Amino acid sequence: MRHIPVMPLETLQYLINKPDGLYVDCTFGDGGHTSYLLDKFKDVKIVAFDWDEDSLKRFVEKEKEFGERVIFVRNNFKNIKEALSNVNVNSVDGILADIGVSSKQFDDLDRGFSFNSNILDMRMDRRNNLTAKEVVNSYSYEDLADIFYKYGEEYKSRQIASAILLRRKRGIINTASELQTVICSVKRREGKVSPATKVFQALRIFINDELKNLETLLRVAPELLNAGGRTVIISFHSLEDRIVKLNFKQNSECGIYKILTKKVVTALKEEVKINPRSRSAKIRAAEKISV
């Protein structure tokens, strides 16, 4: 079964301004958005980025289906300018990024993103040396509290950091489920959301340097876009969305962008029923102004 991408119709609406153009999918993941766009526009070509080696394996199947219309680049999208140059691409008609963890990464218990994982990892790129296990078991109380508050907006950051240090006295925290248990000892469940959600988010963002990667992508995107080319970002929480909103605002004030989404675009109720992951998704889009 083909992976269902988040808000495919809205992505198509805001990204495709040239039906025979060249586009970048910065977050190939399971290949959902790339496949959808290539299916809908038979003359579109896509350069697909991902830094997860597992995505390269999934790309092989897409390459068999779409041939030379799609090129895979295993790299962090913060390196988009140099990486595109390496495949002889200097400008594109659109840049798409679906920020966050793919469904495959969440479902794979050997990656450490899920609360039920039997390890504590959370690396999107296994070439990265820093893991969640190292952070949780070796960082100081102050550093842990700061990470949980800054990247997860966790209001009980200090209590959770204290609980982790207390638990460390009994031995290493080896698994995601063990970490969840520690967090739940000081924070009660609120509705259907796990008390550990914000801490896991914070660790993932910190380990993968996600916010800086996004800032770098947004900074160089206008340099790579042809006139009329578009930047479309799908984010899943307020930290990312604020960065995107601010960048688009600054670029529009400088006469570089025209903002296409005056208000953030969210998934329709019908989609949320079919694909619950889309519930927290937010789309912002901007078009490079002809100079």
N, C-alpha and C positions, 0 to 999 in steps of 0.2 A: 504493500500500500504506500502511495506517495505521501510524503510529509505535507501537512497543510500549513502554509505560511500564514503569519499574522497579517490581517487586513490587506489581502492581496489586491482587491479592487481599488482601494484608496492609494496603495503604493503605486499601482499602474497609473492612476489618474494624475498623481503629482510628479512622478518621475519621468514618464515618457513624453518628451516634447518633440522627438524626432523618431519616427517609426523605423528608420533604417540606421539609427545611431549606435554609438559605442558607449556602453555603460559599465560602471564598476559596482559589483556587489561586495561590499567590504566584509561582510559576515556570511560567508557561504553556508556554513553549518550543515544542515541536512539537504541543502540545495533547493529548498522550497520556493523562495522568491525567484531564484535564477531560472528554475524550470518553468515557473508560471509565466514569467516575462518572455522567455524564448518560445514558449507555446503560443502565446498571444500575438507576438510580432515576429514573423518569419524572417525578417531582414535585420533584426536586432542582433548585436554581438555583445558579449559580456566578459569582462575580466573579473574572475571570482577570487576573492581573498579569504584566507583563513589560516590561523597559526596552529590549529589543532591537527595533528597528524591523522587522526581518525577521519577528518573531513576529506583528506586527500583520497582515502580509500573509497569514500562515497562519490567523490568527483569522477572517478574512473567510469562509473556507470553512466553519469551524465554525459561524459565525453563520447561514449559509444552512441548515445542518443542524439546529441547535437553537433558532434564533430568539431570543426574549426570555428564554430560560432561562439565557443566558450573556451577561455584559457584560465587555468588555475595557477594561483600564486600562493605558496605557503609562506606567509609573512604576516606580521602585525600591521594592521591598517594605518598605524601611525607612520609607517615607512612608505606610504602610498606613492609619494612622488618619485623616490628613487626606484622603487619596485616596478612601477609602470615604465619608467625609462629603460629598465633592464629588459622589458619585453617590447621595446620600441614603440611605446605609447607616450605621447607628450600632452595630449588633451583628450577630454571625453565629454559626452553630452549629458551625463548624469552620474551622481554618486549616491548610493544607497547604503545605509548601515542600520542593521537591526541589533541594537545593543543588548548585551546580556548573555545568558546561558541558553544553549540550544536544548530542545527537548531530549535529544539523544544523550547529551551530557548529564542532564538531570536523571534520566532513566538508568544510566550506567552506574551501578553501585560501586564500581571500582574507580570512579573519578572523584568521589568525595563531596559532591555538590548536594546530594540528597541527605535529609535528616537520618535516613536508615542506612547510609553507607557504612561499610565495614572498614573504611579507612578515613583519614582526615587529610585531604589533599587540596582540592579546589584549583589546581593549575589548569588553565585553558591550553597552555603550551607546556608539555612535559619537559622541554629543554630548560625551563625556568627552575632554578635551584630552590627557591623559597616555597614552602608548602604551609598549609594551614596548621599542620601538626607542629611544625617548628615554631610558628608564631604563638600558638596557644600554650606550648610547653616551655618556651624560653623567654618570651618577652616580659618586661616588667609590668607591674600593676598599672603604672601611669600610661605606658604605651598601649596596653590593651584597652584601657578605659577610653583613651583618645581615639583609637581606631574605631571602637564600637560607636562612639558618639559622632565622630566626623563623617564616617562612611555609611553608618547605619541609622543615624539619628535616633539611637537607642537611649531613652531617658533613664534607664537603669544601668547605664554603662559601668558605673563605678561599683555597684553592688555585684554585677556579673563578673567583673574583673577580680573582685575580692573572692568570690566563690570559686573561680578558676584557680587562683593561687592556693586556696585552702585545699582544693581537690588534688593539686599537684604534689602536695606533701605525702599523699598516699600512693603516688606512682604516676606514670605517664598517661595522658589522655590520648588514646590510640585511635578512636573511631568517632565519626560524626554523631552517632547515636549516644556515645558517652558524653560528648560535649553538650548535646541537647538536654540530657538529663541534668547536667550541672546548671544550665541556664534555667531550666524549669524549676529548680530548687529555690530560686529567688524571684521568679517572675511568673505570674499566673497567666493562663490562657485567656485571651480576649476574643470571644467569638470563635470563628473557625480558623483563625490565624495562629500558627504555632508561636509560642513565646520566643523561640530561637530564631525566627525569621530575620530580624534585623541584624543580629550578630552574624549569622551566616552570610548575609548580604555584605556586611562590612568587611568580613574576612576575604570574601571573594574579590571585592573591588580593590582592596588593599594589595592582595597578593598579585593580582594581574594588572595593577596600575591602570585600572579602567578609565578613571576620570581624566587622567593626563593624556591617555591615548586618544580619547574623544576630543579633548581640547586641541591636540596636535592635528587631528584629521580636519576639524572645523577650520583651523587656521590656514591650512594649505589648500583646502578644497577649491576656493575661488581661483587660485592660480592654475588649476588643472581643468577647469570648466571652459568649454566654448561659450560664446555669447548665447544666451538663452538656455544654457545648461542648468541643471537643477541639483540641489542637494536635498536629500530626503532622509530624515533620521527618525527611527522608531525607538523610543526609550520606554523604560518600564518603572522608573521611580523618579521622584522629584529632583534628586541630585543631578541626574543626567539631563532631565528636561530643562532645568534652570540654566545649565551650561549652553544648551542648544538655543534656548530662547534669547539669552544674552548675546550670543555670537550673531544670530540672525539680525537682532535689533541693531547692533553696532555696525554690521556690514550694510544694513539698509540705510542707516544714517550717513554712511560714507558714500552712498550711491553705488555700492557694489552689488547688492542684492535687492530684489523685490520680494517681499514676504508673501507667500501664496496661502499660508494658513494664518489668518488673522487671529483665530482661536485654535487651541490645540485640538486635533482630530482624534476621536476615540472610536472604538469598535461598536458596531451596532449590536443590539440585544440578541439578534438572531445569530450573529457570529459567536458571541460569548457563550451561548448555549451549546454550540457545536465545538468550539475551541476555547475552553476556560482560560487558557494562558493569555488570550487577547484582552481579558478584562482590564488589566492595568496598562495596556499598551497605549502609547501616545505618539502621534505623528506630527512632525513639523516639517515644512518644506519651504524652500526659497529658490528663486531663479536669478541667475547672473544677468545683470543688465548689460545690454549692448553698449559698448563705449565708442 
